[in-house]
Every structure is written in structure tokens, then in C-alpha cells.
Amino acid sequence: MNTLRTADPLFATPLESVVRRFLSSSLYDSELITLRMPVDILERDGMYAFKADLPGLKKDAINVRIEGNQVQIEVSDSDEKPGASNGDKLLRNERNHSAICRTFSLNDDIDETQVKASYVDGVLQLELPKKASTVAHKIAIQ
């Protein structure tokens, strides 16, 4: 089942529901839940605006890395095991998260020193300013 993680965008809609119906075990259902990290990326006014839905996570579980034009978002949440105290019997557990990692290549390099990030109500927002580009100059040959 972990091989599906590398192709997470492919299993987010109709195929996911077909696979879920075919293999309707609670373990597989919880694996499919962790595959989703829907994102929006907009380009405007010398920057990229980025939003990712990461509901139910703590800010400390999110790691954003930027290198050149590559933006990587990695979420590594500890698998909190539900307590089965007082004789409780766990019937279904879909709230455990594991690791999600997505990498995006943008058209321009990002100025890492000017990036702004916030995480409010389960939505990660990044403002990614483009690095000032060096303009090519025509050289006169003498």
C-alpha cells in the first residue's frame, strides 16, 4: 500500500473511490486518507501565492523547504494511538496521520529571505517572492 504514496495526486478522485470499494478494509481506508494534500498555486505581481489544506495538524508537524525554484512541503505527524482505557474497544481509527511529502517546481527561483508563511484553520499559506532576475545584456564585439 505504501507504493501508492509516491503517486498521491493520481489517487485523489474517481480511482480512489474504485480502489476503496474494491479493498474496503479500514486499514486501506486510513491509508488513502493520508494521501491528500490539495494545493492551489497562483502567480501574481512578482510572487507565487501558495495554499495547502492540512486540516487537523499541528504547526510543528509541517516542514517547508525552498531551494531555487523547488518548494517542498513535508508533514510528519506522530501517530497518536487512541487510548483504549476503561475497557473501551476501538472500532475504527481514521485519525492517525503518517507522512506526506510533495515537491513543486516553479518557473522562477524563490527569494528565500522574503518568504512569508502562516498556518491558520488547517490551511498553510505561503507567499513566495521571485528572486530578482538577472537580465541578459547584448555584448558589442569589437
Contact map, one row per residue, 1 for C-alpha under 8 A:
1111100000000000000000000001001000000000000000000000000000000000000000000000000000000000000000000000000000000000000000000000000000000000000000
1111110000000000000000000000000000000000000000000000000000000000000000000000000000000000000000000000000000000000000000000000000000000000000000
1111111000000000000000000000000000000000000000000000000000000000000000000000000000000000000000000000000000000000000000000000000000000000000000
1111111100100000000000000000000000000000000000000000000000000000000000000000000000000000000000000000000000000000000000000000000000000000000000
1111111100000000000000000000000000100000000000000000000000000000000000000000000000000000000000000001000000000000000000000000000000000000000000
0111111100000000000000000000000000000000000000000000000000000000000000000000000000000000000000000000000000000000000000000000000000000000000000
0011111111100000000000000000000000000000000000000000000000000000000000000000000000000000000000000000000000000000000000000000000000000000000000
0001111111110000000000000000000000110000000000000000000000000000000000000000000000000000000000000000000000000000000000000000000000000000000000
0000001111110000000000000000000000110000000000000000000000000000000000000000000000000000000000000000000000000000000000000000000000000000000000
0000001111111010000000000000000000000000000000000000000000000000000000000000000000000000000000000000000000000000000000000000000000000000000000
0001001111111111000000000000000000100000000000000000000000000000000000000000000000000000000000000000000000000000000000000000000000000000000000
0000000111111111000000000000000000110000000000000000000000000000000000000000000000000000000000000000000000000000000000000000000000000000000000
0000000001111111100000000000000000000000000000000000000000000000000000000000000000000000000000000000000000000000000000000000000000000000000000
0000000000111111110000000000000000000000000000000000000000000000000000000000000000000000000000000000000000000000000000000000000000000000000000
0000000001111111111000000000000000000000000000000000000000000000000000000000000000000000000000000000000000000000000000000000000000000000000000
0000000000111111111100000000000100000000000000000000000000000000000000000000000000000000000000000000000000000000000000000000000000000000000000
0000000000001111111110000000000000000000000000000000000000000000000000000000000000000000000000000000000000000000000000000000000000000000000000
0000000000000111111111000000000000000000000000000000000000000000000000000000000000000000000000000000000000000000000000000000000000000000000000
0000000000000011111111100000000000000000000000000000000000000000000000000000000000000000000000000000000000000000000000000000000000000000000000
0000000000000001111111110001100000000000000000000000000000000000000000000000000000000000000000000000000000000000000000000000000000000000000000
0000000000000000111111110000000000000000000000000000000000000000000000000000000000000000000000000000000000000000000000000000000000000000000000
0000000000000000011111110000000000000000000000000000000000000000000000000000000000000000000000000000000000000000000000000000000000000000000000
0000000000000000001111111001000000000000000000000000000000000000000000000000000000000000000000000000000000000000000000000000000000000000000000
0000000000000000000111111101100000000000000000000000000000000000000000000000000000000000000000000000000000000000000000000000000000000000000000
0000000000000000000000111111100000000000000000000000000000000000000000000000000000000000000000000000000000000000000000000000000000000000000000
0000000000000000000000011111110000000000000000000000000000000000000000000000000000000000000111000000000000000000000000000000000000000000000000
0000000000000000000000001111111000000000000000000000000000000000000000000000000000000000000000000000000000000000000000000000000000000000000000
1000000000000000000100111111111100000000000000000000000000000000000000000000000000000000000000000000000000000000000000000000000000000000000000
0000000000000000000100011111111110000000000000000000000000000000000000000000000000000000000001000000000000000000000000000000000000000000000000
0000000000000000000000000111111111000000000000000000000000000000000000000000000000000000000011110000000000000000000000000000000000000000000000
1000000000000000000000000011111111100000000000000000000000000000000000000000000000000000000000000000000000000000000000000000000000000000000000
0000000000000001000000000001111111110000000000000000000000000000000000000000000000000000000000000000000000000000000000000000000000000000000000
0000000000000000000000000000111111110000000000000000000000000000000000000000000000000000000001000000000000000000000000000000000000000000000000
0000000000000000000000000000011111110000000000000000000000000000000000000000000000000000000000001111000000000000000000000000000000000000000000
0000100110110000000000000000001111111000000000000000000000000000000000000000000000000000000000000001000000000000000000000000000000000000000000
0000000110010000000000000000000111111100000000000000000000000000000000000000000000000000000000000000000000000000000000000000000000000000000000
0000000000000000000000000000000000111110000000000001110000000000000000000000000000000000000000000001000000000000000000000000000000000000000000
0000000000000000000000000000000000011111000000000001100000000000000000000000000000000000000000000000000000000000000000000000000000000000000000
0000000000000000000000000000000000001111100000000111100000000000000000000000000000000000000000000000000000000000000000000000000000000000000000
0000000000000000000000000000000000000111110000000111000000000000000000000000000000000000000000000000000000000000000000000000000000000000000000
0000000000000000000000000000000000000011111000011110000000000000000000000000000000000000000000000000000000000000000000000000000000000000000000
0000000000000000000000000000000000000001111100011100000000000000000000000000000000000000000000000000000000000000000000000000000000000000000000
0000000000000000000000000000000000000000111111111000000000000000000000000000000000000000000000000000000000000000000000000000000000000000000000
0000000000000000000000000000000000000000011111111000000000000000000000000000000000000000000000000000000000000000000000000000000000000000000000
0000000000000000000000000000000000000000001111100000000000000000000000000000000000000000000000000000000000000000000000000000000000000000000000
0000000000000000000000000000000000000000001111110000000000000000000000000000000000000000000000000000000000000000000000000000000011000000000000
0000000000000000000000000000000000000000001111111000000000000000000000000000000000000000000000000000000000000000000000000000001111000000000000
0000000000000000000000000000000000000000111101111100000000000000000000000000000000000000000000000000000000000000000000000000001111000000000000
0000000000000000000000000000000000000000111100111110000000000000000000000000000000000000000000000000000000000000000000000000111100000000000000
0000000000000000000000000000000000000011110000011111000000000000000000000000000000000000000000000000000000000000000000000001111100000000000000
0000000000000000000000000000000000000011100000001111100000000000000000000000000000000000000000000000000000000000000000000011110000000000000000
0000000000000000000000000000000000001111000000000111110000000000000000000000000000000000000000000000000000000000000000000011100000000000000000
0000000000000000000000000000000000001110000000000011111000000000000000000000000000000000000000000000000000000000000000000111000000000000000000
0000000000000000000000000000000000001000000000000001111110000000000000000000000000000000000000000000000000000000000000000111000000000000000000
0000000000000000000000000000000000000000000000000000111110000000000000000000000000000000000000000000000000000000000000001110000000000000000000
0000000000000000000000000000000000000000000000000000011111000000000000000000000000000000000000000000000000000000000000000100000000000000000000
0000000000000000000000000000000000000000000000000000011111101000000000000000100000000000000000000000000000000000000000000100000000000000000000
0000000000000000000000000000000000000000000000000000000111111100000000000000000000000000000000000000000000000000000000000000000000000000000000
0000000000000000000000000000000000000000000000000000000011111100000000000000000000000000000000000000000000000000000000100000000000000000000000
0000000000000000000000000000000000000000000000000000000001111110000000000000000000000000000000000000000000000000000000000000000000000000000000
0000000000000000000000000000000000000000000000000000000011111110000000000011100000000000000000000000000000000000000000000000000000000000000000
0000000000000000000000000000000000000000000000000000000001111111000000001111000000000000000000000000000000000000000000000000000000000000000000
0000000000000000000000000000000000000000000000000000000000011111100000001110000000000000000000000000000000000000000000000000000000000000000000
0000000000000000000000000000000000000000000000000000000000000111110000111100000000000000000000000000000000000000000000000000000000000000000000
0000000000000000000000000000000000000000000000000000000000000011111000111000000000000000000000000000000000000000000000000000000000000000000000
0000000000000000000000000000000000000000000000000000000000000001111111110000000000000000000000000000000000000101000000000000000000000000000000
0000000000000000000000000000000000000000000000000000000000000000111111100000000000000000000000000000000000001101000000000000000000000000000000
0000000000000000000000000000000000000000000000000000000000000000011111000000000000000000000000000000000000011100000000000000000000000000000000
0000000000000000000000000000000000000000000000000000000000000000011111100000000000000000000000000000000011111100000000000000000000000000000000
0000000000000000000000000000000000000000000000000000000000000000011111110000000000000000000000000000001111001000000000000000000000000000000000
0000000000000000000000000000000000000000000000000000000000000001111011111000000000000000000000000000001111000000000000000000000000000000000000
0000000000000000000000000000000000000000000000000000000000000001110001111100000000000000000000000000111100000000000000000000000000000000000000
0000000000000000000000000000000000000000000000000000000000000111100000111110000000000000000000000000111000000000000000000000000000000000000000
0000000000000000000000000000000000000000000000000000000000000111000000011111000000000000000000000011110000000000000000000000000000000000000000
0000000000000000000000000000000000000000000000000000000000001110000000001111100000000000000000000111100000000000000000000000000000000000000000
0000000000000000000000000000000000000000000000000000000000001100000000000111110000000000000000001111000000000000000000000000000000000000000000
0000000000000000000000000000000000000000000000000000000010001000000000000011111000000000000000001110000000000000000000000000000000000000000000
0000000000000000000000000000000000000000000000000000000000000000000000000001111100000000000000001100000000000000000000000000000000000000000000
0000000000000000000000000000000000000000000000000000000000000000000000000000111110000000000000011100000000000000000000000000000000000000000000
0000000000000000000000000000000000000000000000000000000000000000000000000000011111000000000000010000000000000000000000000000000000000000000000
0000000000000000000000000000000000000000000000000000000000000000000000000000001111100000000000010000000000000000000000000000000000000000000000
0000000000000000000000000000000000000000000000000000000000000000000000000000000111110000010010000000000000000000000000000000000000000000000000
0000000000000000000000000000000000000000000000000000000000000000000000000000000011111000000000000000000000000000000000000000000000000000000000
0000000000000000000000000000000000000000000000000000000000000000000000000000000001111111110000000000000000000000000000000000000000000000000000
0000000000000000000000000000000000000000000000000000000000000000000000000000000000111111000000000000000000000000000000000000000000000000000000
0000000000000000000000000000000000000000000000000000000000000000000000000000000000011111000000000000000000000000000000000000000000000000000000
0000000000000000000000000000000000000000000000000000000000000000000000000000000000011111100000000000000000000000000000000000000000000000000000
0000000000000000000000000000000000000000000000000000000000000000000000000000000000011111110000000000000000000000000000000000000000000000000000
0000000000000000000000000000000000000000000000000000000000000000000000000000000000010011111000000000000000000000000000000000000000000000000000
0000000000000000000000000000000000000000000000000000000000000000000000000000000001010001111110000000000000000000000000000000000000000000000000
0000000000000000000000000000000000000000000000000000000000000000000000000000000000000000111110000000000000000000000000000000000000000000000000
0000000000000000000000000100000000000000000000000000000000000000000000000000000000000000011111000000000000000000000000000000000000000000000000
0000000000000000000000000100010000000000000000000000000000000000000000000000000001000000011111110000000000000000000000000000000000000000000000
0000000000000000000000000100110010000000000000000000000000000000000000000000000000000000000111110000000000000000000000000000000000000000000000
0000000000000000000000000000010000000000000000000000000000000000000000000000000000000000000011111000000000000000000000000000000000000000000000
0000000000000000000000000000010000000000000000000000000000000000000000000000001110000000000011111100000000000000000000000000000000000000000000
0000000000000000000000000000000001000000000000000000000000000000000000000001111000000000000000111110000000000000000000000000000000000000000000
0000000000000000000000000000000001000000000000000000000000000000000000000011111000000000000000011111000000000000000000000000000000000000000000
0000000000000000000000000000000001000000000000000000000000000000000000000111100000000000000000001111100000000000000000000000000000000000000000
0000100000000000000000000000000001101000000000000000000000000000000000000111000000000000000000000111110000000000000000000000000000000000000000
0000000000000000000000000000000000000000000000000000000000000000000000011110000000000000000000000011111000000000000000000000000000000000000000
0000000000000000000000000000000000000000000000000000000000000000000000011100000000000000000000000001111100000000000000000000000000000000000000
0000000000000000000000000000000000000000000000000000000000000000000001111000000000000000000000000000111110000000000000000000000000000000000000
0000000000000000000000000000000000000000000000000000000000000000000001110000000000000000000000000000011111000000000000000000000000000000000000
0000000000000000000000000000000000000000000000000000000000000000000011100000000000000000000000000000001111100000000000000000000000000000000000
0000000000000000000000000000000000000000000000000000000000000000000011100000000000000000000000000000000111111000000000000000000000000000000000
0000000000000000000000000000000000000000000000000000000000000000000010000000000000000000000000000000000011111000000000000000000000000000000000
0000000000000000000000000000000000000000000000000000000000000000000110000000000000000000000000000000000001111100000000000000000001100000000000
0000000000000000000000000000000000000000000000000000000000000000001111000000000000000000000000000000000001111110000000000000000001100000000000
0000000000000000000000000000000000000000000000000000000000000000011110000000000000000000000000000000000000011111000000000000000111100000000000
0000000000000000000000000000000000000000000000000000000000000000000000000000000000000000000000000000000000001111111000000000000111100000000000
0000000000000000000000000000000000000000000000000000000000000000011000000000000000000000000000000000000000000111111000000000000110000000000000
0000000000000000000000000000000000000000000000000000000000000000000000000000000000000000000000000000000000000011111000000000000000000000000000
0000000000000000000000000000000000000000000000000000000000000000000000000000000000000000000000000000000000000011111100000000000110000000000000
0000000000000000000000000000000000000000000000000000000000000000000000000000000000000000000000000000000000000011111110000000011110000000000000
0000000000000000000000000000000000000000000000000000000000000000000000000000000000000000000000000000000000000000011111000000011100000000000000
0000000000000000000000000000000000000000000000000000000000000000000000000000000000000000000000000000000000000000001111100001111000000000000000
0000000000000000000000000000000000000000000000000000000000000000000000000000000000000000000000000000000000000000000111110001110000000000000000
0000000000000000000000000000000000000000000000000000000000100000000000000000000000000000000000000000000000000000000011111111100000000000000000
0000000000000000000000000000000000000000000000000000000000000000000000000000000000000000000000000000000000000000000001111111000000000000000000
0000000000000000000000000000000000000000000000000000001000000000000000000000000000000000000000000000000000000000000000111110000000000000000000
0000000000000000000000000000000000000000000000000000111110000000000000000000000000000000000000000000000000000000000000111111000000000000000000
0000000000000000000000000000000000000000000000000011111000000000000000000000000000000000000000000000000000000000000000111111100000000000000000
0000000000000000000000000000000000000000000000000111110000000000000000000000000000000000000000000000000000000000000011110111110000000000000000
0000000000000000000000000000000000000000000000001111000000000000000000000000000000000000000000000000000000000000000011100011111000000000000000
0000000000000000000000000000000000000000000000001110000000000000000000000000000000000000000000000000000000000000001111000001111100000000000000
0000000000000000000000000000000000000000000000111100000000000000000000000000000000000000000000000000000000000000001110000000111110000000000000
0000000000000000000000000000000000000000000000111100000000000000000000000000000000000000000000000000000000000111011100000000011111000000000000
0000000000000000000000000000000000000000000001110000000000000000000000000000000000000000000000000000000000000111011000000000001111100000000000
0000000000000000000000000000000000000000000001110000000000000000000000000000000000000000000000000000000000011110000000000000000111110000000000
0000000000000000000000000000000000000000000000000000000000000000000000000000000000000000000000000000000000011110000000000000000011111000000000
0000000000000000000000000000000000000000000000000000000000000000000000000000000000000000000000000000000000000000000000000000000001111100000000
0000000000000000000000000000000000000000000000000000000000000000000000000000000000000000000000000000000000000000000000000000000000111110000000
0000000000000000000000000000000000000000000000000000000000000000000000000000000000000000000000000000000000000000000000000000000000011111000000
0000000000000000000000000000000000000000000000000000000000000000000000000000000000000000000000000000000000000000000000000000000000001111100000
0000000000000000000000000000000000000000000000000000000000000000000000000000000000000000000000000000000000000000000000000000000000000111110000
0000000000000000000000000000000000000000000000000000000000000000000000000000000000000000000000000000000000000000000000000000000000000011111000
0000000000000000000000000000000000000000000000000000000000000000000000000000000000000000000000000000000000000000000000000000000000000001111100
0000000000000000000000000000000000000000000000000000000000000000000000000000000000000000000000000000000000000000000000000000000000000000111110
0000000000000000000000000000000000000000000000000000000000000000000000000000000000000000000000000000000000000000000000000000000000000000011111
0000000000000000000000000000000000000000000000000000000000000000000000000000000000000000000000000000000000000000000000000000000000000000001111
0000000000000000000000000000000000000000000000000000000000000000000000000000000000000000000000000000000000000000000000000000000000000000000111
